[in-house]
């Protein structure tokens, strides 16, 4: 579940001058969520939190449907738990004011948000507001109640805005919506659309790939890890897609997609399980492409490899309409998301951007003079990268550092990252077009825009990324052709050739003999190499970095670690009885601990922040270019194109036909909008990896 209102503007005048934010919460049927104190208390004051049903990847949420011709009454019951101060948390000079607020019924301000757009305007419908008043105060929890009159035109409730009117923070555990009228139906539904949407428009949009072969089979040694065949069968997939087509037809029509963390994670399962307070599976998550270009999750397979004492265990989980199956599906999604979070941070982010840009920087400083045109071109794209990487090695990826403490691979994080580098990283696949083609997300098509036809047209990362990629390439084409009017100039530039040789033979010495390395013989070769490097340092990094707080700061949307096994693995009467009695507690124990969640929130806030002196793509030409009218004009065209791209992205985010980036409760995809103000904005493409 994604809390979208973390940085919402102040919601008008209030009774008291300093309102504290609700720390956490959800809309669910008795499904309490862990809340942990925000590291952003000062900046987050006087703000609403939007608790969004449609964005729930883990939670079951009620969608209250008005089916009558007259207004109906909806009741809300909120459970508030004591904060860290426990029984003494309420003591303070503002207690009297808060007690008066409770007496006046001004404790929590709620707004219901419709899941539907207004058909007349295409905009969000007006919210329905009410205050919650304190109903009772027990030792362990306090109950607040609110009542709403919902008109028949309102439709489903997609989210609830919550604003704390107290002077102190509150720990909101849950909100339960119910109908006081028989004409309203409360529909509890497993809503997976955000889970699928974020694979295309979320924090890690670079892992989803097309399924091209079926059945799914592991490439690992079955004598060590057990049977390689997946339990995701044709029958299972065809049942989930309701007989719309056969698996063979789905493959032919490019309808099946996968997040595949099976072979990379499986060798680490037993090692990670030996660590304290954590667990691990290998996972596969299969999606079906709907006619609306949205991804529907069909199945998650979790696997524990064979060991000297136990056989291989694996099981497939899917959307279910019985309570037990639905809770198991939530737990399976929590595990799959933890795997995706670990892969994102270690491979998509650290390895493919921070780590692999270093050899370009070191070789440039050793082999290119400061007056060299390619050095001048690249220098803005190397700003602060070595510094931030040095800090990361001290505080983030160091032994027993933040990543090892809070992400699922634990102390094996950097080892897994190294294995991924050896198996997966290739320079020729780091360009955006090549990466999309490799994953089956695009195919070459000279008639299509950018020369590529996307497999999923509504793929926000690819759509916007190709705009940035093509703008960079055009700027570099103008630049390179000016300084290298003939191919011989490229081959005969000794500094340039020595730089590229060092990148290959010293920066990536273990891959120096690979046949896929580009050579620098022509202007086109040089343009492609430079475009790839600048894309990785700017667009790719922006797409996987600056949305971290928005998507993962609220950990139920994107847990970074899973701490407990599935209750159906190694069945135990005692453990399963606990799950059966209180499945929400089992889910909470699977999520990160409070201290882990707090650490993640704090560090992702820092990593998602744009500095006041940030240098963005296409802004601020290098000083010498202003003296060269040809280069300066080319840079101005580049800058102008990026401003145009901002408008294109805004237009896409307002287009209701693009359902992965526009809709009720949907976070618009802005991670590749070129410019940003300082702070945590979820947009902006800096020149370099500077945070």
C-alpha positions in Angstrom: 0.0 0.0 0.0 1.4 3.3 -1.0 1.0 6.4 1.1 0.8 9.2 -1.5 0.3 12.2 0.8 3.6 12.2 2.6 4.5 15.5 1.1 1.0 16.9 0.5 0.7 20.7 1.0 -0.9 22.0 4.2 -4.6 21.3 4.2 -6.0 24.7 5.0 -6.4 26.4 8.4 -6.8 24.1 11.5 -8.0 24.6 15.1 -4.5 24.5 16.4 -1.3 25.9 15.0 1.0 22.9 14.8 -0.6 19.6 13.7 1.5 16.5 13.8 1.3 13.8 11.1 -0.3 10.5 11.5 2.7 8.1 11.5 1.1 5.2 9.6 -2.1 3.5 8.8 -4.1 1.6 6.3 -7.7 1.0 5.3 -8.4 -2.7 5.9 -10.7 -5.1 7.6 -8.9 -5.5 10.9 -5.4 -5.7 9.4 -3.2 -3.6 11.8 0.1 -2.3 10.3 3.3 -1.5 12.1 4.1 2.2 12.3 7.5 3.6 13.1 8.5 7.1 14.0 9.3 9.2 11.0 12.7 10.7 10.6 11.1 13.7 8.8 8.9 14.9 11.7 9.8 18.6 11.4 9.2 18.7 7.7 6.2 16.5 7.7 4.1 18.5 10.2 0.8 19.9 9.2 0.4 17.4 6.4 -2.2 14.8 5.4 -1.5 11.2 4.8 -3.3 9.6 1.9 -4.0 6.0 2.7 -4.7 4.6 -0.8 -6.7 1.4 -1.4 -5.9 1.2 -5.1 -2.2 1.3 -4.4 -2.1 -1.7 -2.1 0.3 -4.3 -3.0 0.1 -6.2 0.3 -3.2 -5.3 1.9 -6.8 -6.3 1.5 -8.8 -3.1 1.4 -12.5 -2.4 1.4 -14.1 -0.7 -1.6 -17.4 0.6 -0.5 -19.8 0.7 -3.4 -22.8 3.0 -3.4 -25.4 1.2 -5.3 -28.6 3.0 -4.0 -30.3 6.0 -5.4 -30.1 7.9 -2.1 -27.1 8.8 0.1 -25.9 6.0 2.3 -24.1 6.1 5.6 -20.6 4.8 5.9 -19.0 4.4 9.4 -15.2 4.5 10.0 -13.6 3.1 13.1 -9.9 4.0 13.7 -7.6 2.2 16.1 -4.8 4.3 17.7 -2.1 2.6 19.6 0.2 4.1 22.2 3.4 5.6 20.7 6.9 4.8 21.9 6.4 6.7 25.1 3.6 4.2 26.1 1.5 5.2 29.0 3.5 8.5 29.5 3.3 9.5 25.8 0.3 11.8 26.4 1.9 13.8 29.2 3.0 17.3 28.2 1.9 21.0 28.0 -0.4 20.3 25.1 -2.3 17.5 26.7 -5.1 19.9 27.8 -5.5 21.2 24.3 -5.7 17.7 22.8 -8.2 16.6 25.4 -10.4 19.6 24.5 -10.1 18.7 20.8 -11.3 15.2 21.7 -14.3 16.6 23.5 -15.1 18.8 20.6 -14.8 15.9 18.2 -11.8 17.5 16.5 -9.3 14.7 16.8 -8.7 13.3 13.3 -9.9 14.8 10.1 -10.8 12.2 7.4 -11.6 12.6 3.7 -12.9 9.8 1.5 -11.4 9.8 -2.0 -13.4 8.2 -4.8 -11.6 5.5 -6.9 -13.4 6.9 -10.0 -12.8 10.1 -12.0 -15.7 12.5 -12.6 -17.0 11.5 -16.1 -17.9 15.1 -16.8 -14.5 16.7 -16.1 -12.1 13.8 -16.1 -10.8 15.0 -12.8 -10.9 13.5 -9.3 -14.3 13.7 -7.6 -14.8 16.0 -4.6 -13.8 14.3 -1.4 -16.3 13.6 1.5 -15.0 14.9 4.8 -15.8 14.3 8.4 -14.1 14.5 11.8 -13.5 11.4 13.9 -14.2 11.7 17.6 -12.8 9.6 20.4 -15.2 6.8 21.3 -13.2 5.1 24.0 -9.7 4.9 25.4 -8.5 1.6 26.6 -5.1 0.6 28.1 -3.8 -0.8 24.8 -5.7 1.2 22.2 -8.1 4.1 21.6 -11.0 4.0 19.3 -12.1 6.9 17.1 -15.3 7.0 15.0 -16.5 9.0 12.1 -19.6 8.9 9.9 -20.0 9.9 6.3 -23.0 10.4 4.0 -22.0 9.0 0.6 -24.0 10.0 -2.4 -24.8 7.3 -5.0 -22.6 9.0 -7.6 -19.5 8.7 -5.5 -18.6 5.2 -6.5 -15.9 3.1 -4.8 -13.8 4.5 -2.0 -10.2 4.4 -3.3 -8.4 6.1 -0.5 -8.7 8.0 2.7 -6.9 11.2 3.6 -6.1 11.4 7.3 -4.9 14.5 9.1 -4.0 14.5 12.8 -5.5 17.5 14.6 -3.6 16.7 17.8 -0.4 18.5 18.8 1.4 15.2 19.3 2.0 12.3 16.9 -0.4 9.4 16.9 0.2 5.7 15.9 -2.7 4.9 13.6 -3.0 1.1 13.4 -6.0 0.6 11.2 -9.2 2.0 9.7 -12.2 -0.2 9.2 -15.0 1.1 6.9 -18.5 -0.4 7.1 -22.0 0.4 5.9 -24.8 1.3 8.2 -27.2 0.7 5.3 -28.0 -2.6 3.7 -27.9 -0.9 0.3 -24.1 -0.6 0.5 -21.9 -3.6 -0.2 -18.5 -3.9 1.4 -16.3 -5.7 -1.1 -13.1 -7.1 0.4 -10.7 -7.6 -2.5 -6.5 -9.2 -2.7 -6.2 -5.5 -5.3 -3.2 -6.3 -7.2 -3.2 -3.6 -9.9 -0.6 -1.4 -8.1 1.7 -4.5 -7.6 1.6 -4.9 -11.4 1.8 -1.2 -12.2 4.9 -0.6 -10.2 6.9 -3.2 -12.2 6.5 -0.7 -15.1 6.3 2.6 -13.4 7.7 2.2 -10.0 11.1 2.1 -8.3 12.6 -0.9 -10.2 11.1 -0.9 -13.7 14.3 -2.5 -15.2 13.7 -6.1 -14.1 10.4 -7.0 -15.7 10.9 -9.2 -18.8 8.9 -11.0 -21.4 8.3 -14.7 -21.1 9.6 -16.3 -24.3 9.8 -20.0 -23.3 7.5 -22.2 -21.4 7.6 -24.2 -19.1 9.9 -22.2 -16.9 13.0 -24.2 -16.0 16.0 -23.4 -13.8 19.5 -23.5 -15.3 21.0 -24.5 -11.9 22.4 -28.0 -11.2 19.4 -30.2 -10.2 21.8 -32.5 -8.3 22.6 -29.6 -5.9 19.4 -27.6 -5.9 16.6 -30.1 -6.7 14.2 -30.4 -9.6 14.5 -27.5 -12.1 11.0 -27.5 -13.3 8.7 -24.7 -12.1 5.3 -25.5 -10.6 3.8 -22.7 -12.5 2.0 -24.8 -15.1 0.0 -24.2 -18.2 -3.1 -25.3 -16.4 -2.5 -22.9 -13.6 -2.0 -19.9 -15.9 -5.0 -20.7 -18.1 -7.2 -21.1 -15.0 -6.1 -17.6 -13.8 -6.7 -15.9 -17.1 -10.1 -17.5 -17.2 -9.6 -19.3 -20.5 -9.1 -16.1 -22.5 -6.3 -17.9 -24.4 -3.9 -20.8 -24.1 -0.4 -20.4 -22.8 0.9 -21.0 -26.3 -1.3 -18.2 -27.6 -0.2 -15.9 -24.8 3.4 -16.5 -25.7 2.8 -15.8 -29.3 0.9 -12.6 -28.5 3.5 -11.5 -25.9 1.1 -11.5 -23.0 3.2 -13.2 -20.3 5.8 -11.3 -18.2 8.0 -12.3 -15.3 10.1 -11.0 -12.4 12.6 -13.8 -12.2 14.8 -14.0 -9.1 15.0 -17.7 -9.0 18.5 -18.7 -10.2 20.3 -15.7 -8.7 18.8 -16.1 -5.2 18.5 -19.9 -4.9 22.2 -20.6 -4.1 21.9 -18.1 -1.2 18.7 -19.3 0.4 20.3 -21.6 3.0 23.2 -19.2 3.8 20.8 -16.3 4.4 18.5 -18.5 6.5 21.4 -19.0 8.9 21.3 -15.3 9.7 19.3 -14.0 12.6 15.8 -12.7 12.1 15.6 -13.2 8.4 14.8 -15.7 5.7 15.0 -16.2 2.0 13.4 -18.0 -1.0 14.0 -17.9 -4.7 11.0 -16.5 -6.5 9.3 -16.2 -9.8 6.4 -13.8 -10.3 4.3 -14.1 -13.5 2.0 -11.4 -14.9 -0.5 -11.3 -17.7 -0.8 -8.3 -20.0 -4.5 -7.1 -20.1 -6.1 -5.3 -23.0 -5.6 -2.0 -21.1 -1.8 -2.5 -21.1 -1.8 -3.2 -17.4 -0.1 -6.2 -15.8 -2.2 -8.6 -13.7 -0.2 -10.8 -11.3 -1.1 -14.4 -11.8 1.3 -16.4 -9.6 4.2 -16.3 -7.3 6.4 -19.3 -6.9 8.6 -19.5 -3.8 11.4 -22.2 -3.6 13.7 -23.5 -0.9 16.5 -25.6 -2.4 17.3 -29.1 -1.3 19.7 -29.5 1.6 21.5 -32.5 3.2 18.5 -33.0 5.6 15.5 -31.8 3.6 14.2 -32.1 0.1 13.4 -29.1 -2.1 10.3 -27.2 -1.1 8.4 -25.1 -3.5 4.8 -23.8 -3.8 2.8 -21.5 -6.1 0.6 -18.8 -4.6 -2.0 -16.8 -6.5 -5.0 -14.5 -6.0 -7.6 -16.2 -3.9 -11.2 -15.7 -2.9 -11.0 -17.6 0.4 -9.6 -16.0 3.5 -6.7 -18.4 4.0 -5.6 -18.3 0.4 -5.9 -14.5 0.3 -3.6 -14.1 3.3 -1.1 -16.5 1.9 -1.1 -14.4 -1.3 -0.4 -11.3 0.7 2.5 -13.1 2.4 3.9 -14.3 -0.9 3.7 -10.8 -2.3 5.7 -9.5 0.7 8.4 -12.1 0.0 8.5 -11.3 -3.7 8.7 -7.5 -3.0 11.5 -8.0 -0.6 13.4 -9.9 -3.3 12.7 -7.1 -5.8 13.8 -4.5 -3.2 17.1 -6.3 -2.7 17.8 -6.7 -6.4 16.8 -3.1 -7.0 19.2 -1.7 -4.4 22.1 -4.0 -5.2 21.9 -4.5 -8.9 19.6 -2.0 -10.6 20.9 0.8 -8.5 24.4 0.3 -6.9 25.9 -2.1 -9.5 24.6 -0.7 -12.8 25.0 3.0 -11.9 27.3 3.9 -8.9 29.7 1.0 -9.3 30.1 0.7 -13.0 30.5 4.4 -13.7 33.6 4.5 -11.6 35.9 3.0 -14.2 34.9 5.7 -16.7 35.7 8.4 -14.2 39.1 7.0 -13.2 40.2 6.3 -16.7 39.1 9.7 -17.9 41.2 11.4 -15.2 44.2 9.3 -16.0 44.1 9.3 -19.8 42.3 12.5 -20.9 43.7 16.0 -20.5 41.3 18.6 -19.0 41.3 20.4 -22.4 40.3 17.3 -24.3 36.8 17.8 -25.8 35.6 14.4 -24.5 36.8 15.1 -21.0 35.0 18.5 -21.1 31.9 16.7 -22.3 32.0 13.9 -19.6 33.2 15.9 -16.7 29.8 17.3 -15.6 28.5 13.7 -15.6 31.1 12.6 -13.1 30.4 15.3 -10.5 30.5 14.0 -6.9 30.2 10.3 -7.9 33.5 9.2 -6.4 32.6 11.1 -3.2 29.2 9.6 -2.8 30.5 6.1 -3.6 33.2 6.5 -0.9 30.5 7.4 1.6 28.4 4.5 0.5 31.3 2.1 1.2 31.7 3.5 4.7 28.0 3.7 5.8 25.8 1.8 3.4 27.4 -1.3 1.8 30.1 -1.9 4.4 30.1 -5.0 6.6 27.2 -4.8 9.0 26.2 -1.5 7.4 22.7 -0.2 6.6 22.2 -2.4 3.5 23.3 -5.6 5.3 21.1 -4.8 8.3 17.9 -3.9 6.5 17.8 -5.6 3.1 17.0 -9.3 2.4 20.4 -10.7 1.3 21.9 -9.5 4.6 25.7 -10.0 4.9 25.7 -11.7 1.5 24.5 -8.5 -0.3 27.8 -7.5 -1.9 28.6 -11.1 -2.7 25.3 -11.4 -4.5 26.0 -8.1 -6.3 29.3 -9.4 -7.5 27.7 -12.6 -8.8 25.1 -10.6 -10.6 27.9 -8.5 -12.2 29.6 -11.6 -13.4 26.5 -13.2 -14.8 24.5 -10.2 -16.1 26.5 -7.1 -16.7 27.6 -6.2 -20.3 28.5 -2.7 -21.5 26.7 -3.3 -24.8 23.4 -4.1 -22.9 23.5 -0.9 -20.7 22.1 1.4 -23.4 18.4 1.9 -22.9 17.4 0.4 -26.3 19.6 -2.6 -25.9 18.3 -3.3 -22.4 14.7 -3.1 -23.5 15.4 -5.5 -26.4 17.3 -7.9 -24.2 14.3 -8.1 -21.8 11.9 -8.6 -24.6 10.2 -5.2 -23.7 10.9 -3.8 -27.2 11.8 -4.8 -30.7 13.7 -3.0 -33.4 11.3 -1.3 -35.8 12.7 1.4 -38.2 9.1 2.8 -38.7 8.6 3.3 -35.0 9.6 6.3 -32.9 13.2 6.0 -31.7 13.4 2.9 -34.0 11.8 0.7 -31.3 8.4 -0.8 -30.9 7.5 -1.3 -27.2 6.0 -4.6 -26.3 3.9 -2.8 -23.7 3.0 0.6 -25.1 2.0 2.0 -21.7 5.5 1.4 -20.1 6.2 4.8 -18.5 9.9 4.1 -17.8 10.6 3.1 -21.4 8.3 5.8 -22.9 10.0 8.7 -21.0 13.4 7.1 -21.0 13.6 6.9 -24.7 12.8 10.6 -24.9 15.8 11.4 -22.7 18.0 8.8 -24.5 17.2 10.2 -27.9 17.8 13.8 -26.7 21.2 12.9 -25.3 22.1 11.0 -28.5 21.2 13.9 -30.7 23.3 16.4 -28.6 26.3 14.0 -28.7 25.9 13.5 -32.4 26.2 17.2 -32.9 29.2 17.4 -30.5 31.2 14.4 -31.8 30.7 15.3 -35.4 32.0 18.8 -34.8 35.2 17.6 -33.1 35.6 14.4 -35.2 34.5 15.3 -38.7 36.2 12.1 -40.0 36.4 8.5 -38.7 40.2 8.6 -38.9 40.2 11.4 -36.2 38.5 8.9 -33.8 41.0 6.1 -34.5 44.0 8.4 -34.3 43.1 10.2 -31.1 45.6 8.5 -28.8 44.1 9.9 -25.5 40.7 8.8 -26.5 41.9 5.3 -27.4 43.9 5.0 -24.2 40.9 6.0 -22.1 38.7 3.4 -23.7 41.4 0.7 -23.4 41.8 1.4 -19.7 38.0 1.2 -19.1 38.0 -2.3 -20.6 41.3 -3.8 -19.5 41.6 -2.2 -16.0 38.2 -0.9 -15.0 36.6 -4.2 -16.1 39.7 -6.5 -16.1 37.7 -9.7 -15.5 35.7 -9.0 -18.7 38.4 -7.4 -20.8 38.4 -10.3 -23.4 34.6 -10.4 -23.9 33.7 -10.0 -27.6 30.8 -7.6 -26.9 33.0 -4.6 -26.1 32.4 -1.8 -28.6 35.5 -0.5 -30.5 36.1 3.2 -31.2 36.7 3.2 -34.9 34.0 5.7 -36.1 32.0 8.7 -35.0 29.0 6.4 -34.6 31.0 4.1 -32.2 32.0 7.0 -30.1 28.5 8.5 -30.0 27.0 5.2 -28.9 29.6 4.7 -26.1 29.2 8.2 -24.8 25.4 8.1 -25.0 25.4 4.9 -22.9 27.7 6.3 -20.3 25.8 9.6 -19.9 22.4 7.8 -19.9 23.5 5.5 -17.1 24.8 8.4 -15.0 21.7 10.6 -15.6 18.5 8.9 -16.7 19.0 5.4 -15.5 20.2 6.6 -12.1 17.4 9.1 -11.7 14.8 6.4 -12.5 16.0 4.0 -9.8 17.0 6.5 -7.2 14.8 9.6 -6.7 11.6 7.7 -6.1 13.0 5.7 -3.2 11.4 7.6 -0.4 8.0 7.8 -2.2 7.8 4.1 -3.0 9.8 2.4 -0.3 9.7 4.9 2.6 6.4 3.4 3.5 7.6 -0.1 3.9 4.3 -2.1 3.6 4.3 -1.0 -0.1 7.8 -2.2 -0.6 9.3 -4.2 2.3 13.1 -4.4 2.1 13.4 -7.7 4.0 11.2 -10.7 4.8 11.9 -12.2 8.3 9.7 -15.3 8.6 8.9 -18.3 6.4 5.6 -19.0 4.8 3.3 -20.7 7.4 2.7 -23.6 5.0 6.4 -24.5 4.7 7.5 -27.3 7.1 3.9 -27.4 8.5 3.7 -26.9 12.2 0.4 -27.2 14.1 1.5 -24.5 16.5 2.7 -22.0 13.9 -0.2 -22.6 11.6 -2.6 -22.1 14.4 -1.1 -18.7 15.1 -1.5 -17.8 11.4 -5.0 -19.2 11.4 -6.0 -17.1 14.5 -4.4 -13.8 13.6 -3.0 -13.8 10.1 -2.3 -10.1 10.3 0.3 -10.7 13.0 2.0 -13.3 10.8 2.2 -10.6 8.1 3.6 -8.1 10.5 6.3 -10.5 11.7 7.3 -11.1 8.1 7.8 -7.3 7.4 10.9 -5.4 8.6 11.1 -4.7 12.3 10.3 -1.3 13.6 14.0 -0.3 13.8 14.7 -1.7 10.3 11.8 0.3 8.9 12.9 3.5 10.7 16.5 3.1 9.4 15.2 2.5 5.8 12.8 5.5 6.0 15.6 7.8 7.2 18.3 6.7 4.6 15.8 6.7 1.7 14.8 10.2 2.6 18.4 11.2 2.3 19.1 9.3 -1.0 15.9 10.8 -2.6 16.8 14.4 -1.9 18.0 16.8 -4.5 20.6 19.3 -3.3 20.1 23.0 -3.7 23.2 23.1 -6.0 22.1 20.1 -8.1 23.1 20.3 -11.8 20.5 19.0 -14.1 20.7 17.5 -17.6 20.7 20.2 -20.2 21.3 23.1 -17.9 24.5 25.2 -17.5 26.7 24.6 -20.5 30.5 24.1 -19.9 32.2 27.5 -19.9 34.2 27.0 -23.1 31.1 26.0 -25.1 29.8 29.6 -24.8 32.8 30.7 -26.9 32.0 28.2 -29.6 28.8 29.2 -31.5 28.4 25.8 -33.1 28.6 23.8 -29.8 26.7 26.4 -27.9 23.8 26.3 -30.4 23.8 22.4 -30.2 23.6 22.6 -26.4 20.8 25.1 -26.6 18.8 22.7 -28.8 19.5 20.0 -26.3 18.3 22.2 -23.5 15.2 23.2 -25.4 14.4 19.6 -26.2 14.5 18.6 -22.5 12.1 21.5 -21.6 9.8 20.1 -24.4 10.1 16.6 -22.9 8.8 18.0 -19.5 5.6 19.0 -21.3 5.3 15.7 -23.1 5.6 13.8 -19.8 3.0 16.1 -18.1 0.7 15.4 -21.0 1.2 11.6 -20.7 0.5 11.8 -17.0 -2.8 13.5 -17.7 -3.9 11.1 -20.4 -6.6 8.7 -18.9 -5.9 6.2 -21.7 -2.4 5.5 -20.1 -3.6 3.6 -17.1 -0.2 2.9 -15.7 0.4 6.6 -15.1 -3.0 8.2 -14.9 -6.1 7.3 -12.8 -7.8 7.6 -9.5 -5.2 7.3 -6.7 -2.4 6.7 -9.3 1.0 8.3 -8.7 2.0 10.1 -11.9 5.2 8.9 -13.4 7.6 11.8 -13.0 11.0 10.2 -12.2 12.3 11.1 -15.7 11.0 14.7 -15.8 14.3 16.6 -16.4 14.1 19.3 -13.7 13.3 19.6 -10.1 13.3 21.9 -7.1 15.6 21.0 -4.1 14.3 18.4 -1.7 12.4 15.1 -2.1 10.3 15.6 -5.2 10.2 12.3 -7.1 11.4 14.0 -10.3 14.5 15.5 -11.8 17.4 14.1 -13.9 20.8 15.4 -12.7 23.8 15.2 -14.9 25.6 12.8 -12.5 25.3 10.3 -9.7 25.7 12.8 -7.0 23.7 11.1 -4.2 
